[in-house]
Amino acid sequence: MNNKSISILAGLVGVVLIIVAIIYWRIPAGSLPHYFPGYFSGSSTIHFKHGLASLILGLGALALAWFRSGKKSA
């Protein structure tokens, strides 16, 4: 894989993880999709820590995409 494809992939993963963080903060645990970690049937709690971890990983992936897409020094 070259730098451009890694940058695009990291950018997409970053955006998806930020969307997942928003989902964790907006939807109660009982209403989350079944494949999300933290799903508890009938629960009304919000998973703040799951969302925070997803946000941090998403921002890290976006930073990776940004640094990989920069100009290369000679």
TIVO-2410 file (N, C-alpha, C; in nm, 3 decimals):
# residues 74
REC num residu      c1      c2      c3 atome chaine
REC   1      M   0.084  -0.119   0.000     N      A
REC   1      M   0.000   0.000   0.000    CA      A
REC   1      M   0.088   0.124   0.000     C      A
REC   2      N   0.047   0.221  -0.078     N      A
REC   2      N   0.124   0.345  -0.080    CA      A
REC   2      N   0.066   0.446   0.020     C      A
REC   3      N   0.133   0.558   0.032     N      A
REC   3      N   0.094   0.658   0.132    CA      A
REC   3      N  -0.044   0.715   0.108     C      A
REC   4      K  -0.082   0.730  -0.020     N      A
REC   4      K  -0.214   0.788  -0.050    CA      A
REC   4      K  -0.326   0.696  -0.006     C      A
REC   5      S  -0.312   0.567  -0.031     N      A
REC   5      S  -0.419   0.474   0.008    CA      A
REC   5      S  -0.426   0.459   0.161     C      A
REC   6      I  -0.312   0.464   0.229     N      A
REC   6      I  -0.312   0.458   0.375    CA      A
REC   6      I  -0.378   0.583   0.432     C      A
REC   7      S  -0.351   0.698   0.372     N      A
REC   7      S  -0.412   0.823   0.418    CA      A
REC   7      S  -0.563   0.820   0.400     C      A
REC   8      I  -0.609   0.772   0.287     N      A
REC   8      I  -0.753   0.765   0.262    CA      A
REC   8      I  -0.819   0.668   0.359     C      A
REC   9      L  -0.759   0.552   0.377     N      A
REC   9      L  -0.815   0.452   0.468    CA      A
REC   9      L  -0.818   0.503   0.612     C      A
REC  10      A  -0.710   0.566   0.657     N      A
REC  10      A  -0.706   0.621   0.792    CA      A
REC  10      A  -0.808   0.733   0.810     C      A
REC  11      G  -0.828   0.814   0.708     N      A
REC  11      G  -0.928   0.920   0.715    CA      A
REC  11      G  -1.070   0.865   0.725     C      A
REC  12      L  -1.099   0.761   0.649     N      A
REC  12      L  -1.231   0.699   0.654    CA      A
REC  12      L  -1.255   0.633   0.790     C      A
REC  13      V  -1.155   0.564   0.840     N      A
REC  13      V  -1.168   0.500   0.972    CA      A
REC  13      V  -1.188   0.607   1.079     C      A
REC  14      G  -1.117   0.718   1.070     N      A
REC  14      G  -1.133   0.826   1.166    CA      A
REC  14      G  -1.273   0.884   1.166     C      A
REC  15      V  -1.328   0.907   1.048     N      A
REC  15      V  -1.464   0.962   1.039    CA      A
REC  15      V  -1.566   0.863   1.095     C      A
REC  16      V  -1.551   0.734   1.063     N      A
REC  16      V  -1.643   0.631   1.113    CA      A
REC  16      V  -1.636   0.624   1.266     C      A
REC  17      L  -1.517   0.629   1.323     N      A
REC  17      L  -1.504   0.622   1.468    CA      A
REC  17      L  -1.564   0.744   1.537     C      A
REC  18      I  -1.555   0.860   1.477     N      A
REC  18      I  -1.617   0.979   1.535    CA      A
REC  18      I  -1.769   0.967   1.529     C      A
REC  19      I  -1.822   0.911   1.422     N      A
REC  19      I  -1.966   0.887   1.413    CA      A
REC  19      I  -2.009   0.787   1.519     C      A
REC  20      V  -1.929   0.684   1.542     N      A
REC  20      V  -1.960   0.586   1.647    CA      A
REC  20      V  -1.959   0.652   1.785     C      A
REC  21      A  -1.866   0.745   1.807     N      A
REC  21      A  -1.863   0.818   1.935    CA      A
REC  21      A  -1.992   0.897   1.955     C      A
REC  22      I  -2.040   0.961   1.851     N      A
REC  22      I  -2.165   1.036   1.861    CA      A
REC  22      I  -2.282   0.942   1.890     C      A
REC  23      I  -2.281   0.826   1.827     N      A
REC  23      I  -2.387   0.727   1.852    CA      A
REC  23      I  -2.384   0.684   1.998     C      A
REC  24      Y  -2.267   0.658   2.053     N      A
REC  24      Y  -2.257   0.617   2.193    CA      A
REC  24      Y  -2.310   0.725   2.287     C      A
REC  25      W  -2.287   0.853   2.254     N      A
REC  25      W  -2.329   0.961   2.342    CA      A
REC  25      W  -2.477   0.997   2.327     C      A
REC  26      R  -2.538   0.964   2.214     N      A
REC  26      R  -2.676   1.004   2.189    CA      A
REC  26      R  -2.779   0.895   2.214     C      A
REC  27      I  -2.739   0.767   2.206     N      A
REC  27      I  -2.834   0.657   2.212    CA      A
REC  27      I  -2.811   0.576   2.340     C      A
REC  28      P  -2.916   0.548   2.416     N      A
REC  28      P  -2.902   0.465   2.537    CA      A
REC  28      P  -2.855   0.323   2.503     C      A
REC  29      A  -2.798   0.256   2.603     N      A
REC  29      A  -2.740   0.124   2.582    CA      A
REC  29      A  -2.842   0.022   2.533     C      A
REC  30      G  -2.967   0.035   2.572     N      A
REC  30      G  -3.070  -0.059   2.529    CA      A
REC  30      G  -3.113  -0.040   2.385     C      A
REC  31      S  -3.081   0.076   2.327     N      A
REC  31      S  -3.119   0.104   2.189    CA      A
REC  31      S  -3.003   0.095   2.091     C      A
REC  32      L  -2.883   0.065   2.141     N      A
REC  32      L  -2.768   0.051   2.053    CA      A
REC  32      L  -2.787  -0.070   1.962     C      A
REC  33      P  -2.722  -0.069   1.845     N      A
REC  33      P  -2.724  -0.190   1.763    CA      A
REC  33      P  -2.663  -0.307   1.841     C      A
REC  34      H  -2.709  -0.426   1.815     N      A
REC  34      H  -2.667  -0.544   1.892    CA      A
REC  34      H  -2.518  -0.575   1.879     C      A
REC  35      Y  -2.455  -0.533   1.772     N      A
REC  35      Y  -2.313  -0.563   1.751    CA      A
REC  35      Y  -2.221  -0.460   1.815     C      A
REC  36      F  -2.274  -0.356   1.877     N      A
REC  36      F  -2.192  -0.258   1.948    CA      A
REC  36      F  -2.155  -0.312   2.085     C      A
REC  37      P  -2.030  -0.297   2.127     N      A
REC  37      P  -1.996  -0.332   2.265    CA      A
REC  37      P  -2.070  -0.239   2.360     C      A
REC  38      G  -2.123  -0.292   2.467     N      A
REC  38      G  -2.195  -0.213   2.564    CA      A
REC  38      G  -2.345  -0.220   2.549     C      A
REC  39      Y  -2.393  -0.301   2.456     N      A
REC  39      Y  -2.539  -0.315   2.439    CA      A
REC  39      Y  -2.595  -0.394   2.557     C      A
REC  40      F  -2.694  -0.336   2.626     N      A
REC  40      F  -2.765  -0.404   2.733    CA      A
REC  40      F  -2.914  -0.386   2.708     C      A
REC  41      S  -2.983  -0.495   2.691     N      A
REC  41      S  -3.125  -0.490   2.661    CA      A
REC  41      S  -3.201  -0.420   2.774     C      A
REC  42      G  -3.278  -0.319   2.739     N      A
REC  42      G  -3.360  -0.248   2.835    CA      A
REC  42      G  -3.287  -0.144   2.918     C      A
REC  43      S  -3.159  -0.125   2.898     N      A
REC  43      S  -3.081  -0.030   2.976    CA      A
REC  43      S  -3.099   0.112   2.921     C      A
REC  44      S  -3.100   0.209   3.011     N      A
REC  44      S  -3.113   0.348   2.968    CA      A
REC  44      S  -2.986   0.429   2.995     C      A
REC  45      T  -2.876   0.363   3.025     N      A
REC  45      T  -2.751   0.434   3.051    CA      A
REC  45      T  -2.683   0.473   2.921     C      A
REC  46      I  -2.601   0.575   2.929     N      A
REC  46      I  -2.522   0.622   2.816    CA      A
REC  46      I  -2.377   0.580   2.842     C      A
REC  47      H  -2.312   0.528   2.740     N      A
REC  47      H  -2.174   0.482   2.755    CA      A
REC  47      H  -2.078   0.595   2.718     C      A
REC  48      F  -2.049   0.680   2.816     N      A
REC  48      F  -1.960   0.793   2.792    CA      A
REC  48      F  -1.818   0.747   2.763     C      A
REC  49      K  -1.768   0.649   2.837     N      A
REC  49      K  -1.630   0.602   2.818    CA      A
REC  49      K  -1.611   0.536   2.683     C      A
REC  50      H  -1.710   0.460   2.637     N      A
REC  50      H  -1.700   0.399   2.505    CA      A
REC  50      H  -1.692   0.508   2.397     C      A
REC  51      G  -1.775   0.609   2.412     N      A
REC  51      G  -1.774   0.720   2.317    CA      A
REC  51      G  -1.644   0.797   2.321     C      A
REC  52      L  -1.591   0.819   2.440     N      A
REC  52      L  -1.465   0.891   2.453    CA      A
REC  52      L  -1.350   0.813   2.389     C      A
REC  53      A  -1.346   0.683   2.411     N      A
REC  53      A  -1.242   0.600   2.350    CA      A
REC  53      A  -1.254   0.602   2.198     C      A
REC  54      S  -1.375   0.595   2.148     N      A
REC  54      S  -1.396   0.599   2.004    CA      A
REC  54      S  -1.355   0.734   1.946     C      A
REC  55      L  -1.385   0.842   2.018     N      A
REC  55      L  -1.345   0.975   1.972    CA      A
REC  55      L  -1.193   0.988   1.968     C      A
REC  56      I  -1.125   0.942   2.071     N      A
REC  56      I  -0.978   0.952   2.076    CA      A
REC  56      I  -0.915   0.872   1.963     C      A
REC  57      L  -0.965   0.750   1.941     N      A
REC  57      L  -0.911   0.668   1.831    CA      A
REC  57      L  -0.941   0.731   1.695     C      A
REC  58      G  -1.060   0.789   1.681     N      A
REC  58      G  -1.094   0.855   1.555    CA      A
REC  58      G  -1.006   0.976   1.527     C      A
REC  59      L  -0.981   1.056   1.629     N      A
REC  59      L  -0.892   1.171   1.611    CA      A
REC  59      L  -0.749   1.126   1.582     C      A
REC  60      G  -0.707   1.016   1.645     N      A
REC  60      G  -0.575   0.962   1.616    CA      A
REC  60      G  -0.564   0.914   1.471     C      A
REC  61      A  -0.668   0.850   1.421     N      A
REC  61      A  -0.667   0.804   1.282    CA      A
REC  61      A  -0.665   0.923   1.186     C      A
REC  62      L  -0.740   1.028   1.218     N      A
REC  62      L  -0.737   1.147   1.133    CA      A
REC  62      L  -0.600   1.215   1.137     C      A
REC  63      A  -0.535   1.216   1.253     N      A
REC  63      A  -0.401   1.273   1.262    CA      A
REC  63      A  -0.302   1.190   1.179     C      A
REC  64      L  -0.316   1.059   1.184     N      A
REC  64      L  -0.231   0.972   1.102    CA      A
REC  64      L  -0.251   1.003   0.954     C      A
REC  65      A  -0.376   1.017   0.912     N      A
REC  65      A  -0.404   1.049   0.772    CA      A
REC  65      A  -0.343   1.183   0.733     C      A
REC  66      W  -0.351   1.278   0.824     N      A
REC  66      W  -0.297   1.411   0.794    CA      A
REC  66      W  -0.145   1.409   0.781     C      A
REC  67      F  -0.078   1.341   0.873     N      A
REC  67      F   0.069   1.336   0.868    CA      A
REC  67      F   0.118   1.252   0.751     C      A
REC  68      R   0.047   1.147   0.714     N      A
REC  68      R   0.089   1.063   0.602    CA      A
REC  68      R   0.068   1.131   0.468     C      A
REC  69      S  -0.023   1.229   0.462     N      A
REC  69      S  -0.053   1.293   0.335    CA      A
REC  69      S   0.030   1.418   0.310     C      A
REC  70      G   0.115   1.455   0.404     N      A
REC  70      G   0.196   1.575   0.389    CA      A
REC  70      G   0.306   1.559   0.287     C      A
REC  71      K   0.369   1.670   0.253     N      A
REC  71      K   0.480   1.668   0.157    CA      A
REC  71      K   0.600   1.597   0.218     C      A
REC  72      K   0.669   1.526   0.136     N      A
REC  72      K   0.789   1.454   0.181    CA      A
REC  72      K   0.912   1.542   0.162     C      A
REC  73      S   0.999   1.544   0.261     N      A
REC  73      S   1.121   1.625   0.249    CA      A
REC  73      S   1.224   1.549   0.166     C      A
REC  74      A   1.308   1.626   0.102     N      A
REC  74      A   1.405   1.566   0.009    CA      A
REC  74      A   1.525   1.510   0.078     C      A
***
